[in-house]
């Protein structure tokens, strides 16, 4: 289990950090994210992000340019896929919502399966920044699972058995898309990747599992068998003891580490009645060690 400090601290200049659970997360109060950080504050925020995996900045009100400017302080913004592109003015800010073209609730909540953002890319997302714009009166939670804690909880023989395991992350093959074949453009934008199942976090050097809904199957096995193995691993990795549930408050801005967390949206609100709108920016990560492209063999989807 992560050994997270459990006392409030002022490790970020001008701010108070308060841990939210013993598995991940810290609340940050006292900062105004509409203004650029000085170097010391930026570095302290990043250190807290690595330590707690998830930061919850309270009482923020950023417009899209301000969210882009905040995000850019930590790296390179990532473009979204064609289907998820933001509006024409700010394509780097994706609007996550249950709203239709007419601006009314559709009853549909996306991203309800465990995943880590864009894990099918050669350079999977390092971090996601999600800012609450409109919240339902209750619910609409986001749930996270700590893949470092999940890996560390495995017995040594399981760790050894998984040391060389590889997993195919494929938007094309992932279960969500079974009933919605990708367009040719989407396939070109998102070729499949072969990642190590156990990845070393580049900042903390801790090992974690790299799974989620885009993890199609274990490499070297027929699809069905490889997928069953992934489902077993994911059932362990998303056990309640590794989870933190975030219940949103107005003004919340979350920044989480996609390299070691899974997350999903909980549709625990009346999505046909109440709007829920978030603004999302993503930071591009580095290619994980050992990752290589994966070409889907002819007929593989039926294996
Ligand atoms: Fe997501």
Boltz pocket constraint, residues with backbone or C-beta under 6 A from the ligand:
constraints:
  - pocket:
      binder: B
      contacts: [[A, 111], [A, 115], [A, 116], [A, 117], [A, 263]]
      max_distance: 6.0
